[in-house]
Amino acid sequence: MIAIEDKTIGAVWQEAVARSGSAPFLITPGSAPLSYSEIAAQVDRAEAVLRKAGYGPGHRAALCLGNEASHYVLRLAMNRLGLSIVPINPDYRPGELAYVLDDSAVVLAVIAPEHEVLFRAAVEEASNILNISVLDGDLHVDPAPTAPTDAAITPQTEASLLYTSGTTGNPKGCILSHEYELMVGDSYARIGPPVALGPGDRIFNPLPAFHVNAGVLTFFAAMQVGAAMIQPARFSASSWWADVAETGATVFHYLGVVISVLMTNKTAGKEVLGDLRFGLGGGVEPALHVAFERRYGLPLIEIWGMTEMCRMLHMEAEPRLIETRAMGRARKGLEVQVWDETGAPLPPDTPGEMVLRHSEETPRKGFFSGYLNKKEATVEAWRGGWFHTGDTVEMSSDGVITFVDRKKNIIRRAGENIAAAEVENTLAEHEAVEAVAVVAVPDKTREEEVLACIVLAPGHAATEATARSIFDAAFAQMAYYKPPGWIRFVEALPVTGTQKVQKHRLFPEGEDPFAGAFDLRALKRRGQPG
């Protein structure tokens, strides 16, 4: 038998259709399930349209279609032709999208009608020339602006390009191969009890299709075991339990914020669970984890993954240590060490940076192929022959890995990674800002929130009106979740002799970071500014 990593997505999809044809594959709450065979027919039609228009190997196509079946239909059709997809976050502002369109050099964008204004505005700012197809019914595309290459489609062919927050500013494009994506799905499918996915499972994933969790991990796991994937448009606490019941979900995916919101419903108990067997996710507060399992009797399996490597760590084996932030153990094909700042392995129960590799012989197998147009960043991430995650963890003597903190200058807010440097660069453009440092602060609902410490330029007052002006300017340029939820005006920032900000000294021991800060969290809502 050919190993999964030696196949292409097209080959595995063909096998899945032959094996599971009439079984449900993609489900949207409120709509009839679509079977493997029905999706296959749509894939064939889309592939024929794209092929006739001259698209093929060497081309990238942006997709901005929401959590719709069309996103996955086009993904499969494009991957079979050798195209790479670039999933787009619809909450981007035009400038942010223009950067991605230029950096990725996409030749085609297939978008939902509601995103046309955003894309037209972004194209005006971008230098890249591309075709835009508004999907409102059947697929229609203009001829490809460049000819495809004659490269063969192999397991190493780029399947998608996912952008993740960079620590120094603009997002980085993670190149994901056919091998990577199939191995990610296979790793989920191979988790033992109580996970043990099978053909009868229906996986409810409320996370966006443009993220690796839903768009790669869940999608390819479901495909490989003959399960169904359920996707609502987005997470909704008001319809969650009704959607779970209606779709017959047996599994659900969560972030910490999902569990936090679900637990605010004090009336729901085990009677709402239906066919659910377990939840799978990361970032739930230990006290909330214990309370959820006590109320519902349903295990929440904590995992860890990132776009660069999503063959998850998973904490499914007992004891699961749910009163801690335990998130898994190393295994064959995923080696883990904890290093200090010099690159030396640390003893058990000592905090340090988590580094990963597949094995000594093939360290990068199943990892991302590199950062697009950022060779030096790729080399830096793999220094010493191990991938540097930027996460601080501890590993016990028996191999349990427990999350401690993020080493990277990244803020994790409700499942979105936010680069502090990107927010700082945007805030610094405002006339009232002389200096700024952005850090993560705890948030009961969203895990972390963005706090900006700002030194005002002369002539500007430390008032709520000034804070709102700074926020509004950032909100107009950045996706809604990135601007600061808190702004605190300070007299000065602690710096080194070389004028590097020492963020660990922003708040002396015991000082409340929120003291005197303006709370702007209620302004961080979806939708274009104005």
N, C-alpha and C positions, 0 to 999 in steps of 0.2 A: 504494500500500500504506500502511495506517495504521501509524504508528510505534509501537513497543512502549509508549512512555510515554504514548500517547494512548488506551490500552486499560485495561480493568479486569481484575482477576485472573480473574473468571468467564469473560470472553470469551477470554482466553488459554488457560485450562484447556479450554474447549470446543474450541478449535482443536487443542490438543495431543491430545485424545482422538480427534478425527476423523482426525488424521494418524498417530497411533502406537498405535491401539487395542489390538492384540494383543501389543505389545511389553511387556517387563517394566518396571515403574515403581518400585515399592517392594519392597525385599528385606531380609529379616531372616535372618541366618545361622542355618542349621538348619531353615528353613521354606521352603515353595515361594514363588517370586516372585509378586507380585500385578501384573497387567497394568494398563495405563491404563484399559481398559474395565471391569475388575473394581473398580478404585478408583472409577471414575465411577458405577457402580451403588451403591456404598456412600455416596458423596457425595449422590446423589439421595435415598436413603432418609433420611439424616441431615437433609438440608435440609427434607424434607417434615415430619419430626417437629418441627423447630425452628419452621418457619413456622406449623404448626397450633397450637403453644403460644404464638404471639404475639411471637416474637423477630424483630428486624429492625433497620433503620438507627437509629443512636444508641445501641445497646446494646453493652456490652463483656462478654466471657465469658472467665473464667480457664480455662486448660487445664493439667492436671498429670497427664500420661499417659505420661511417659517417652518413649523412642525407639521408639514403636510407630506402626504405620500409622494407628491411630485418631486420633493427634494431627493428622496431615496431612489425613485425611478430614474431620475436624471443622473444621479451618482452612479448607478449600475450601468446605465447606457454609456456614460462617458468613460468609466473605468474599462469597460470592455473594448472601447475604441482606442484606449491608450491615453485619454485625456486625464488631467489632474483637476480635481475640483477645489475651489477656494470658497469655503462657506463664509458668509458675511453676516456680521452682527447688525441687525437693522437699527440698533440704537446708536450706531456711529453718527457723528456729525459729518458734513460734507468733506471737511479737511482731513479727518481721520480716514474716511473711505478713499479719498483721493490718494493718500499715501499707500494704502494697500493695493489699489488698482495699478499704481506705478511700480511698486516694489515687486509685485507678482507677475507683471506683464501679461495679465489675462487678455485673451482675444475675444472673449464672449462673456456676457453677463445675462443670466436668465433670472428674472425677478418677478415677484408678485406685483400687481398693479399699485398697491398702496405704497410701494417703495420707489416708484418711478421718479417722483420729485427729488428724493434724496440722491438717486443715481445721476440724474441729469445735472444736478448741482455739483456733484463730485467730479463728473467728467469735465465740467467747465474749469475746475481747478487742477485736474490731472494733465499730465503730458502724454500719457498712454492713449493710443487710439484703439477702441474696441467696439464691438457690436453689442447692442442692448436688445434683448428679447423680453417683452412683457408677456408673461404666461397668463393668459386669460382664456382658457379652453385648450385647443390643440397647440402643440409646439410648432412655432415658425421661427426660423433663424436666417439671418443674412449669410451670404457666402463667407467662409473664413477669410480674414484679411491676409493671412500668410499660409503657405503650404505646410502640411504636417511633415514630420520626418519619416524615414522608412525604418525607424528603430523597432525591434521586436518587443512585444509586451511580455515582460518577465516578472518574477516575484520582486525584483528590485526596482521596477518601474514606479515612478511617483504616482500615488493614488490620490493624495490630497495635500493641500498646503494649509495648515491651520496656524493662525496668528495668535501669539501669546504675549502677554505684557513683558517688555524688556526692562531690565533694571536700570538702564541708562537713558531711557527716552522712548523712541518709537518701538512699536511691537516687532517681534521677530517672527518670521515665517518658518514654522517647523515642517520640514519635508517628511511626509509619511509614505512609505512604500506599500505595495500590495502585501509583501511579507509582514511588515509591521502590523497592518490592520487585521489581517487574518490571524496572526499570532495573538493579538490582543483579544479578539473574540474567543479564540480557542482557550486562552487562559481563564476566562470567565466560565466557559462551559465545563472546564475541568475541576472547578472548585468542588470539594466534597460536601457531604451533608453538613448542615441542613440546606445548603444551596442546591447542588446537584440538579442543574437545569435539565429539562427533558422536553419532548415534543408537546406535552400538554400544557406547558407553562405559558402564561401571558404576562409580559413584563411591562409594568406601568412606569413610564419614565417621563416626568414633567419637565425635564431639563431641555435646553434648546438644541436643535439639530446641528447648530454650528459649533457646538462644543464636542470634545472627544468622548465624553461620557455617554451621551445618547447617540451621536452621529457615527461613532466607531465601535466603542465597547459593547453597547447593548445591541446595536444593529447586527454586527457580525456574530455575536454570540447567539442571538435568536436564529439567524440564518443557519448556522452550523448545526444546531440541535433540532431544528424544525419547530421552534417556538414562535409565538406571536409577540410583536412589539406594539405597545399602546402609547400613543402620544397625544395629550391634550395640547391646545395652543400654548398654554403656559400653566404654571402652578396656580391653582385656585383653591383656597381653603374652603370656600362656600360650596363647591361642587365636588370636592375630593372624594368623600365617602360614597356619594351617589355614582360618580364615575367609576370608582373601583368596583362597585356592585354591578353596574350595568355592563361593564366590559369583562367581568369574570376574572379580574386580575389575580394572579397567584404570587406575584413579586412586585415590589415597588422600590424605586430609587429615591434617595433623599439627600438633602444637604442639612446641615444643622438648623438652618432657618426654617426648613419644612417641618421638622419635628417640633420646633419651638412654637410655630403657628398652630399646628394640629393640636398641641396640648392645651391651647387656650380654650378649646371646646371642652367644657367640663362635663357635658352630658354624654358624650360618645364613649362607648365601652366596647367590649368584645363582640357585641351583636352587630357591629358595622363591618367586621373584618371580612365577611364572605369567605372566599377561597384563598385569601392571602396566607402564604407560608412564612415569609420573612421580608425584611427590608434590607437594602444594600446601599451604603453611602458613607459619608465621612463628615467629620466636624461637629457631631452632636456633643453637647456638653455632658460630661459624665453623670451629673445629678439628673439631668433630663433623660439621659439614656436609661438609667435605672428606673425612673418614674414611668417612662413609656412602657417598658417591658413589664413592669408590675401591673399597670392598668390593662394592657392589651394581651399580655402573655405571648407576644410576638417578638422573635429575636430581630434585633437590628445588627447587621453584620458590618462592622467598621472596616473600611478599606482605605488604601492610599494609592494615588496614581497622579500622573501629570502628563501633559501633552507629549513631552519628549519620551515618556516611557509609561504606558498605561497597562502593561501586564501586571495587574494590581498586586500589592501586598494585601492580605485579607486575614481577618481575625475571626474565622468561623469555628475553629476547634476549641472545645472546652478545656480549661476555663477561659472564657472570653474576656474576663477582667473588665466588665462594662463600667465599673466604677472608676476607671482610669481612661487615659487616651491611647490605650494599646491599639495598634493598627495592623499587626501582622507579624509574620516570620519570614526569613529567607527560605529559599527552596532551591531545588535543582533547576538550573536555568535562570535563576535570579539571585545572585550573590549580593550580600549587603555587608558593609562595614561602616563603622563610625570613626571619623578622623578628627584630629585637632587641626589647628590652623597651619601647622607645618606639614601636614599630610601623613602624620603618624597615626596608626590605629590606636584607639583608646580602650582602656579596660572596661569590663561590664559596669553598667549603671552610671556611666560618665557621659554628660551631654557633649555632643559634637555634631559635625555635619554628616548626614547620611550620604554615602556614595554607593553606587550600584554598578553592576555589570552582569552580562549573561553568564560568562565563564572566562577563565583565564585564556582559553584557546580562541574564543570568539566573543570578546567583550561587548561588541556593539550589536550583536544579533538580536532582533526584535525591538531595537530602539529606533528613534527617529534617525533619518539619514543625514541630518545636519540643518543648520540655519541658513535659509536662502540669503545669498549675497553677503553673508557674514561668516567667512571662513575662520577668522580669528576668534570669534565668539564660540564657534564649534570646537576649535582646538582647546580653548580655555575651559569649556564645560567638561572636556574629556582628559584634563591634565592628570597624569599619573596612571592612565589606563582605566580609570573609573569615571562614571558620570557623576558630576557634582549636582546634587538636588537643590542645595541652598536651604534645606530644612534641617533644623537642629532636633536631634532625637537622642534617646537613650536605648541601649540594648541590654537586656538582662542576661545573666549567665546561662539561662536556658533559651535564649534567642528571641524573646519577645521584644518587639520594637515599639517604643512609646513616643508619640509626638510631644515635643517640647515647645518649639517656636520656629519661626521662619528666619533664616539667616539673611536671605536676600531682602533687598529694599522693596518688598512687595506687600501690599495690603490685600487681604482676602475678605471681600464683602459679598455675602450672599451668593457664593459660588463664582464670583468674578474676581480675577486677579488684576490689581491696579498697581502700576509702577509709580512709586512715589516721585521718581525723577520726572516722569511725564507730567504729573500734576504740578510739580514745582516749576517746570519750564513754562507751563501755561499761566500760572498765577503770577510769575515774574514779569509777564508782559503788561500787567496792569500798572497804571501810573502811580497808584498809591502804595505799591509794594517795592520796598527797597531790598529786602532779603526775606527768604522764606525757607522753612523746613517742614516737610510733610511726613507724618508718622501714622502708624496704625494705633487705634485705641479700641478697647473692648466695646462690644455692642451686644446687648442681651438677645436681640432678634436676629441680627445679620452677621454674627460672629465678630467682625471687625468693622470699624468705620474710619474714614479719612479725617484726620485733624491737621490743620495747617497752622503753624506758628509763624506769624508775620511781623517783621519789623517795618513800620510804616515810613514812607518817604516824607521829607519835611513838608509841612503844610496840610497834612491829612490827619484827621481826628480818629481816635480809636472808638468809633461809634458803631451801632448796629447798621446804620445806613452805609457806612464804608464797607463793612463786612458783606452786606447784601450786594453792593456794587461789584465787589471782587468776585463773589459767588456767581452773579449773573453773567459776568464776562466769561468765566470759565465754563459755565453751563452751556453757553452758546457755541463753545468750541469743542466740547468733549461729550462723550456718551454720558447719559444722565447719572450713572452710578459713580463716576470718577471724581467730580468736584468735591471739595471738602464739606463734610457734614457738620464739622465744627471749625470755627476760625477763632484763634486766640492771638491777640496782639501782644507782643513782647517788646521790651526795650532793646534787647540784643540777643543774638544766637551764640551759644558756646562754640568756639572754634579752636582748632589747633594752630600751631605757629605758622602753618602753611595755609591757613584760612579755610580748612576743611571743617564743615559743621560736625560737631560731636552730638549726634542725636541722643545718645544714651545719657547725656547730661542736660537735656532740655528740661527735665522735671527732677529736681533733687529728691532724694529719698523721702518718701511719705507725702510728697506734694500731689495734690489732685490735679490731673492734667486738664480737667474740665473747668477749673476755677477761673471765672472771668471770661470763659469762652462763649461765643455766640452759637446757638444751636440752629443749624440750617437744614437739618435732616428732612424736615417735612417738605422741603423744596425739591428734593431729589426724586422726581417722578418721571416716568416714561413720557416720551413725546418730544417733538421738536421745540426749541425755544421760541418764546413769543406767542 
